[in-house]
Amino acid sequence: MALWMALLVVAVGCGKGDSPPPEAELGNVPLDTADATAPPVKAPETAPLEVVVSEATPPSAESIEPGLPEVVATVDGQSIPGGELQKAIEHVQRSRRGRGGMGPLSQEEERALLERLIDGKVLLILAEQAGQSVTDEEVDEAVAEQKAQLPSEEVFTMYLDDAGLTEEAYRGQIRENLGRRKYIEEATKDIEVSDEELAKEYEALKAEGSLDRPEETVDVSHVLVEVAKDADEEVWSAAKEEIDAARARIVAGEEFGKVAKEVSDDPGSASRGGSYPETPRNRMVQEFEERMFTLPVGEVSEPFRTQFGWHILTVTAKHEPGTMTMEETSEPLAKFVLSKKRDAAVSALIAEAKKGMDIQVLYPEETGDEQPADAADPGAEPLSPAEEAPE
């Protein structure tokens, strides 16, 4: 994937981002410590290295896939239920169906997923051994952030139900994820990226054409005060007053991103200060796009109305077609290279820790000719928590 494309944040509805369900953070998928195969869509503020593992109550015995035992592995006496592996398998199958693929996973693919679950359990044990603790307040904040990305409490409950989780189980899982993250951040805090490493990565991506921007793009940020489709003019008028107040704050000197985080109803961008970097044409509704490509850099637009509500926007940069410069790419590239280095360090920590742990794999039964578990490709999109883990 070209880096310029990787930097895009696609707006669903054009001017109002689509809020991703908290499914990945709900933990019914095992995740690698990082996806280092391509530069990230957006580098998370926290280390993109955690392994998210479900601790949800497993399905009933009747619902477990035939041949899948109640316990598929143990790590130092801590069990990994068959229900966790089943949820991981189901996630990969859904991802494949979404791309037109069908059919069950091979034994090697199932074993690769189980290895990810085992790695997650190992990280959890390492975090506990290191004395990593997570406060109730931190869990409350993380849960609140997830709920804020969804339109209502009812939708959040629906996602919990779909994942087979109670809110208590979800909170427990969030606590474990935060513990892992803290451990990883502490273990990798001294890793840095040198100018030489950054330059080498830039030249490699440039040589393969990954830095070619084929069309004009804009770095745009916006604030949305959402209005329901069937709202009356009184509601629209109240929303207009709210967007006017937001603009007045910015004009008076407050940072656009700060106001967007506090005010914007767009779950796809509010947490990033309203930012949609590298946005090409035909991504936004007409009213938004017209202003986005005509507004001078640095100015704040007058409030304008779309089908989603009232907006204001500002343009922070405009980009012509061509090869992206080092200056343009240095920040995301640095985070990408740092992610790869941290990923390698965490993988080494896990591998070393496994040597001293009693790990029993109960499913699938090992055969003499199966390939190494970590070589199997489950066939899903990179399972990354970047959008959905609490930042």
N, C-alpha and C positions, 0 to 999 in steps of 0.2 A: 504494500500500500504506500502511495506517495505520502511524504510527510505533510505536504500542504493539505491533503485530504484528511490525514489523521488529526490535524488541528481543527477541523471543522466540528462545530457542535450543531447538529442538524435540528432545526426548529420544526416541531410537528404542530401544524396549525398556523405556522408562519407568523411569528411575533409572540407566540405563547408556547413555551417549550412543553414537551410531554413529560410527565412525571413518571419515572420508572418505578415499578412496584418494588417493595423491599424484599423481593424473593431471595436474592443472593445473600443479603444480610440475615434473612430468616434462617439461612443455614442449611437448606436442603440440597446444597451443592458443595462438593469438595473443591477447593480452589488451590491452584499452585501459589507459591509465595509471591510470584510476580510473572507477568507476561512480558518476556524480554525479546519477543520475536519482531516487534515493530514499535516505533515510538508511540507513547501513550496519546490517547485522544486529548486528555488533559491530565497533567500530573497532580495527583491528590496532594493535599496539604500534609497528610500524614504518610508515613512510609508505606508504599504500595506492595507490602510484602506479607500480609497476613494470610493465614490459611483459615478459611471459614468452614466449620464442620458442624453438622447438625447434632444437637443433643435433644432433639424432639422425641416425644414418646413414639416408639416405632409402631407401624401398623399392626393390626391384629394378625394372628398366625394365618387366618384364612386369606388375608390380602397379600401376604408375602409371596413373591415369585417362586414357583415350584423349584425345589432344589436349593433355595436360599435358606440357610440355617438362621436360627434366632440370633446367634452370635457369629460374626464372620471373622473376627480377629480379636486378640487381646494384646495390650501393651502394658507390661509390668502389672498385670492383673486387672487393668481397666479394660472393659469390654467395648467393642464396637458392634452395635446391634445390626442385624440384617436389614432392619428398616432404614438405617442410615444409608447403606449401600444401595438399597432399592430406590431411595429418593434421588441419589446421584445418578443412577441408571436412567430413571424417568426423566431427569433434567436433560441428559444428553439425547435421549430419544425425542423429546420435544424440540430440542434445537435442530436435530436432523430433519424432523418433519417440516419444520419451518423453512428449511432450505431444499425441500423436495426429496430428502432421503428417507429410506424406510429400512425395516429389518432390525433384528435384535443385535445387541452388542456381542462381540466375540468374547471368549473366555479371557483372552489377553487384555482386551479393553476393560472388562470388568475388574480384572486384577490391577490394572493401572489406576482405576478409580479408587480401589481399596487402598492402594499405596498412598494416595493423596489423603485419604481419611486417616491412615496410620501416621503420616507425617503431621497431620493436624493434632493428633493425640500426643505425639512426641513433643511438639511445641508447647502444648498445654502443660505437660508434665515439667518441661524445662522452665516455663514461666512460674509454675508453683514452686519449684525448687529454688528459683531465684528470689522468691518472696514477693513477686509482683502482686499487688492488691488493687482492686477496683472498688471505688466507693459507690454507695447507693446514689449519690448525687451525679456521678459520672454516668451511671446507667440511666438515670432519669433523663439526663440531657441527651444522651444518644437516642433513646426511645422517642423523646419529643422531637428531635430532628427528623427522624424517620416519619413520624406522623405528620409533621409539617409539610412533607413532600406530597401528601395525598389530600384529596379534596374533602374528606370527611372521616370521622371516627368509624363510620360504618364500612367504608372501603378498607380501612386498616384491618378491621375485624374479619372482613371477607378474605383478605390475604392470609391472615393467621389461620383461618379455617381451611383454606386451600392447602396450606402447608402442613396441616395437622398439628398446629401448635396452640397452646393456651398462651395468654399474655405472660403468665408466670414463667413458662418454659422459654418463651422468647426473650424475656429479660435475663434469664440464666444464660442463654446463648450469647446475648450481647455482652454480658459480663465476661464470659470466656474469651470472646473475640477481642475485647479491649485488653484483657490480660496478655493475650498473645502479642497484640500490637505493642504494648508497653515493653514486653520482653525484647521484641525484635528491634524496636527503636533504640533501646539501651545497648543491645549487642552490636548494633551497626552504627552507633553514633559517631565513631571516629573515621568512618569511611568517607573519602573525599574524591572529587574528580579533578584531575589536573588539566591545565590548559592544553597540554599535549594530547591527552586522551580525547578531549572535546574536539580539537582540530582534526584528529584522526577519524573520529566518527563522522564529522561534517564532510570530510573529503570522500569517505566511503559512500555515504548517502548521496552526495552530489554526483559521484561517478556512476552510480546505478540509476540516476534519474529520479530519485525519490524526493528531491527538493524542487522539482519543476512545478511551478504554479501555472496551469494552463489558461486561467481566466482571471479577470479582475475580482478582487475580494475586498471586504471591508471588515475592520474590527469595530463592532458596534455594541453598545450597552444600552439597556432600556429598563424602564420601570413600568409595570403594568398594574393598573387598578382594575381588577376583573369585574365584569358586569354580566349577569346571567342573560342568556339569549331572550328569555321571555320577560325581562325586567321592564318596568314602566319608566317614564321619563323622570319621575322623582328619584328613582334609584340612579339613573344615569347622571342626574344633576349632583347628587351626593358624591358620586365617584369623581366627577369633574372637580369638585371642591378638594377632594383628597389628592388628586394628581397636581392641582395647582399648588397645594401646600408643599408637596414633595419638590416641585420645581423651584419654589421660592427658597427652600432650604439650600438647594444646590447653588442657585444664583447668589445666595448670601455667603457662600464659601464652604459649605459642607461637601465632602467627597461624594461623587456620584455613586460609587460602589457601596458606600456605607448606607446611603439613603435607600438604594435598591434592596440591600439585604433586609432592611427594616420594613420597607413598604411594599415591595413588589409582590404581586400574586402569581408570578410566573415561576412554578416550581422547577422548570428546566434551566433557569439562569439566576434566580435570586441569590442562591448560596454563593455564586461566583460574582456577586456585585452586579448582576444583570448582564454579564458579558457573553457575547456570541462572537468569538474571534474567527477570522478568515471566512466570512460569510459571503458566498457568491450570489449572483442573481438567481431569481426564481426559487428562493428559499422562504421568502416572507410574503405576506399579503401585500397587495399593491400599495396601500396607503403607507405601510412601513417601508417598503423597498424604495419608493419615490424619495422619501426623506433621507433614507440611509445613504443613497448614492449622490444626493445633492447637497446635504448639509456640510458646511465646512468643518474640518477637523477641529475638535475642541469646543465647539458650540453646543448648547443644549437646545433641543427643538422646543417649539411651542407644543402644548398638549394637542394630541390628535386622537381621533376615535376610529376604532376598527370593530369588527364583529366580536372581538374578545373583551373590549372595554376601552379605557383611556390609557394612552401611552405618552411618555416622553422618551427621547433617546439622545445619545451623544455618540459621535464617531471619534475613535481614538487613533485610527490609522487607516490609510487606503493603500492597497497593494496592486501594482500592475502585473500582468502576466510575465513570467520569466523565472529564473532560478532564485530561490530564496537565499538571502544573504546570511552570513554567519551571525550578524547582529540580530536578525529576525528570529533565527532558530536557536540562539545560544541558550536561552532559558529552558525551553522544552527539551532540547538535546541534553543539557546538563542533568535534568531530572531523569531522562531516559537512561543515560549512562550510569548515573548513580543507582537507579533501580536495578540495572543488570548486575552491578557490583554487589549491591546488598543481597540480591537474590542468590548470587553465587555463595556469598558468605553464610546466608541462612541455610542453604542446601548443605554446605559443609558442616555446619553445626548439627543439623538433623542427622546427617550420615554418621558423624562421630558419636552422637548420643545413642544412636541405635545399637552401636557395638556393645554398649554396656546395659542394654535393656533386654528383657525377656519378651520377645515378640512372637506370638503364635498366630499364624495365618490358617484359618479353618476353611476358607472358601475363597476362590475356587481351589480345588485340590491341585497341587503342583504336579506337572508332568515333566518328563525329561526334555521334551522338545519345545516347550513354550518359550517365547522370547522374553527378555527382561521386562518387568512391569513398567519401568519408566520409559521404555521405548515405544509402548503402545500408544496410539493416538485415539482417544475416545471419539474423535470426529465432531466435537462441538466447537462453537466459537470459544475464544479464550475466556475462561471463567474468571473474570476479574471483578473485584468488588469496588472499583474506583468510583461508580456513580452512586452505589447504594450503601457503602459502608459509611458510618457516621464520620464526618470530617472534623 
